[in-house]
Amino acid sequence: MVTPGAKRNAVAHAQECHGLSERRACGLIGIARRVARYQPSHADDAGLRKRLRELAAERRRFGYRRLGYLLAREGLAPNHKKLLRLYREEGLKVCRRGGRRFRILCVVDDFTRECLALVADTSLSGARVARELDAIVALRGKPLGVMSDNGTELTSTSILRWSQERRVEWHYITPGKPTQNAFVESFNGRLRDECLNETLFTSMQQARAVLAAWQQDYNTVRPHSKLGGRTPAQIAGQRGWGHAPNPVGITSTISHQPRGLSV
């Protein structure tokens, strides 16, 4: 009991339930008798509180000042200090929205420069990466080797087990040396510049759809200067291959922070 109101209620309870006098009850509770006898003189704010809650429910992103303008239009015009006090007591504080970070697994064939996978999710475990690589192997065949950075999902026991069981050599670049994985780092730069920084993501479903469309465009439409203006799909099919012979996969994960909206 720390507020005067709570102490007044305790004094009343002691008098009614235990038959104590006011003096005795106040002494036990630790409150002055004049404080116990105090009767609030301010007007009942039940109507104002109710209307404030209703407006806050309709305008969830409005703070107390904007809600005060709406109340004033209806003839309810408490001063700003009282309005702020009621606003806080009703728990109507506007929560600041932050963009939710998501991760993308990028897999690139270093022979054709094709993007073989763009997997977006809020988190990517080693087991998830292994499943995605199995899906690629089922469609494109087993690579001679895989090169990646040293992310936790790529150095996990799931990936080590996958490379041993599939007999695929896995090479890790030196920490802090992204240029050793130049193909995928260049790809990541194009992905961020041409897609991620140009899109305002509103949901994970929308992010996956956008990435799938960009991947299709990257592989089949977008000309590559290092390929003489041709597309990766043209390089893969120029000799009748469905893909490069014994391709070497290059993989990495990148994180993206959406601008403005939660995902």
C-alpha positions in Angstrom: 0.0 0.0 0.0 1.8 3.1 -1.3 -0.9 5.4 -2.5 -3.2 7.5 -0.3 -6.2 5.9 -1.9 -5.0 2.3 -1.1 -4.3 3.4 2.5 -7.8 4.9 2.8 -9.3 1.7 1.6 -7.3 -0.3 4.2 -8.5 2.0 7.0 -12.1 1.5 6.0 -11.6 -2.2 5.9 -10.0 -2.3 9.3 -12.9 -0.3 10.8 -15.6 -2.4 9.1 -14.2 -5.8 9.6 -12.3 -5.5 12.8 -14.2 -2.8 14.7 -11.2 -0.6 15.1 -11.6 3.1 15.7 -10.5 5.6 13.1 -7.6 6.7 15.3 -6.4 3.1 15.9 -6.8 2.1 12.2 -4.9 5.1 11.0 -2.1 4.4 13.4 -1.8 0.8 12.2 -1.9 1.7 8.5 0.4 4.7 8.9 -1.8 7.4 7.5 -2.9 10.8 9.0 -6.6 11.0 10.0 -7.1 14.1 7.8 -5.8 12.1 4.8 -8.1 9.3 5.6 -11.0 11.6 5.7 -10.1 13.4 2.5 -12.9 13.3 -0.2 -11.7 13.9 -3.8 -13.3 17.1 -5.1 -12.5 16.6 -8.8 -15.3 15.7 -11.2 -15.8 12.1 -12.3 -13.7 11.3 -15.4 -15.4 8.1 -16.4 -17.0 9.6 -19.5 -13.8 11.2 -20.6 -11.8 8.0 -20.1 -14.3 6.0 -22.0 -14.3 8.3 -25.0 -10.5 8.5 -24.9 -10.3 4.7 -25.0 -12.8 4.6 -27.9 -10.8 7.2 -30.0 -7.5 5.4 -29.2 -9.0 2.1 -30.5 -10.1 3.8 -33.7 -6.9 5.7 -34.2 -4.2 3.3 -32.9 -1.3 5.4 -34.2 -2.5 8.7 -32.6 -0.7 10.0 -29.5 -2.4 11.9 -26.7 -2.1 15.3 -28.4 -3.9 14.3 -31.5 -6.5 12.5 -29.4 -6.9 15.7 -27.5 -7.8 17.6 -30.7 -10.5 15.0 -31.4 -11.8 15.3 -27.9 -11.9 19.1 -28.2 -14.1 18.8 -31.3 -16.6 17.0 -29.2 -16.5 19.6 -26.4 -14.2 17.6 -24.1 -11.2 19.7 -23.6 -9.1 18.7 -20.5 -5.8 20.5 -20.1 -2.8 18.7 -21.6 -1.4 17.5 -18.2 -4.7 15.8 -17.2 -5.0 14.4 -20.7 -1.5 12.9 -20.5 -2.2 11.5 -17.0 -5.4 9.8 -18.2 -3.7 8.6 -21.4 -1.0 6.9 -19.4 -3.3 5.5 -16.7 -5.4 3.8 -19.5 -2.2 2.3 -21.0 -2.7 3.9 -24.4 0.9 4.5 -25.3 1.7 4.1 -28.9 4.3 1.3 -29.5 7.0 2.2 -31.8 7.2 -0.1 -34.8 10.6 -1.4 -35.9 11.4 -3.3 -39.1 11.9 -6.9 -38.5 15.1 -8.3 -39.9 15.1 -11.4 -42.1 17.8 -13.5 -43.6 18.3 -14.8 -47.1 20.2 -17.9 -48.2 21.9 -17.3 -51.6 23.3 -20.2 -53.7 25.1 -19.3 -56.9 26.6 -21.6 -59.6 30.1 -20.1 -60.3 30.1 -21.6 -63.9 26.9 -20.2 -65.2 26.5 -17.4 -62.6 22.9 -18.7 -62.1 21.1 -18.0 -58.8 20.1 -21.5 -57.7 18.2 -20.5 -54.6 17.0 -17.4 -52.7 15.6 -18.7 -49.4 14.1 -16.0 -47.1 13.1 -16.6 -43.5 13.5 -15.0 -40.1 16.1 -17.5 -39.2 18.1 -20.2 -41.1 19.4 -23.2 -39.3 22.1 -25.6 -40.6 19.4 -28.3 -41.1 17.3 -25.9 -43.2 20.4 -25.1 -45.4 21.1 -28.8 -45.8 17.5 -29.4 -47.0 17.7 -26.6 -49.5 21.0 -28.0 -50.8 19.4 -31.4 -51.2 16.6 -29.9 -53.2 19.1 -28.2 -55.5 21.1 -31.4 -55.9 17.9 -33.3 -56.9 17.3 -30.9 -59.7 20.9 -30.0 -60.8 23.1 -32.8 -59.7 25.8 -33.0 -57.1 28.5 -30.3 -57.2 32.2 -30.9 -56.9 32.4 -28.5 -54.0 30.8 -25.7 -52.1 32.5 -22.5 -51.0 30.9 -20.4 -48.2 31.6 -17.9 -45.5 31.8 -18.9 -41.8 28.3 -18.2 -40.7 27.0 -20.3 -37.8 24.4 -22.1 -40.0 27.1 -23.0 -42.5 29.6 -24.3 -39.9 27.0 -26.4 -38.0 27.2 -30.1 -37.5 24.3 -30.5 -39.9 26.3 -29.0 -42.8 29.4 -31.0 -41.8 27.3 -34.2 -41.8 25.7 -33.3 -45.1 29.1 -32.7 -46.9 30.5 -36.0 -45.5 27.5 -38.1 -46.4 27.2 -36.5 -49.9 31.0 -36.6 -50.4 31.0 -32.9 -51.4 34.0 -30.9 -50.6 33.2 -27.8 -48.5 35.6 -24.9 -48.5 35.4 -22.1 -46.0 36.9 -18.7 -46.8 39.3 -17.0 -44.4 37.3 -15.0 -41.8 37.2 -11.4 -42.7 38.2 -12.1 -46.4 34.9 -11.8 -48.4 36.9 -11.3 -51.6 37.7 -15.1 -51.5 34.1 -15.7 -52.2 33.9 -13.0 -54.9 31.2 -14.5 -57.1 28.5 -14.6 -54.4 29.6 -11.3 -52.8 29.1 -9.7 -56.2 25.7 -11.4 -56.5 24.8 -10.2 -53.0 25.6 -6.6 -54.0 23.4 -6.8 -57.1 20.6 -8.4 -55.0 20.7 -5.6 -52.4 21.1 -2.8 -54.9 18.5 -3.9 -57.4 15.9 -5.6 -55.2 16.2 -5.2 -51.5 16.9 -1.5 -51.4 14.1 -0.9 -54.0 11.4 -2.7 -52.2 9.3 -1.9 -49.1 8.5 -5.4 -47.6 5.2 -5.8 -45.7 5.3 -9.5 -45.0 7.4 -12.6 -45.3 5.1 -14.0 -48.0 5.5 -10.8 -50.0 9.3 -10.9 -49.6 9.5 -14.5 -50.9 7.3 -13.6 -53.9 9.5 -10.6 -54.7 12.7 -12.6 -54.4 11.3 -15.4 -56.6 10.4 -12.9 -59.3 13.8 -11.2 -59.1 15.6 -14.6 -59.3 13.7 -15.5 -62.4 14.5 -12.1 -64.0 18.2 -12.4 -62.9 18.6 -15.8 -64.5 16.6 -15.4 -67.7 16.4 -11.6 -68.6 19.1 -9.5 -66.9 22.2 -9.3 -69.2 25.5 -10.0 -67.5 28.6 -8.0 -68.6 30.9 -10.9 -67.6 28.9 -13.2 -69.8 29.1 -11.0 -72.9 25.6 -9.6 -72.3 24.0 -13.1 -72.2 22.0 -14.5 -69.3 22.9 -17.4 -67.0 20.2 -19.5 -68.5 21.7 -19.0 -72.0 25.1 -20.1 -70.8 23.6 -23.2 -69.1 21.8 -24.1 -72.3 24.3 -23.1 -75.0 25.6 -26.7 -75.3 22.4 -28.4 -74.5 23.2 -28.7 -70.8 20.4 -28.3 -68.4 23.1 -27.0 -66.1 26.9 -26.7 -65.9 28.8 -30.0 -65.9 29.7 -30.9 -62.3 28.9 -27.4 -61.1 30.6 -25.8 -58.1 28.1 -24.3 -55.8 28.8 -21.1 -53.9 26.6 -20.2 -50.9 26.2 -17.4 -48.4 23.6 -15.8 -46.1 22.9 -12.2 -45.9 20.7 -10.2 -43.5 18.3 -7.5 -44.6 16.6 -4.8 -42.4 13.3 -3.6 -44.1 12.8 0.1 -44.2 9.9 1.4 -42.2 7.4 -1.5 -41.8 7.3 -4.6 -39.7 7.6 -7.9 -41.5 
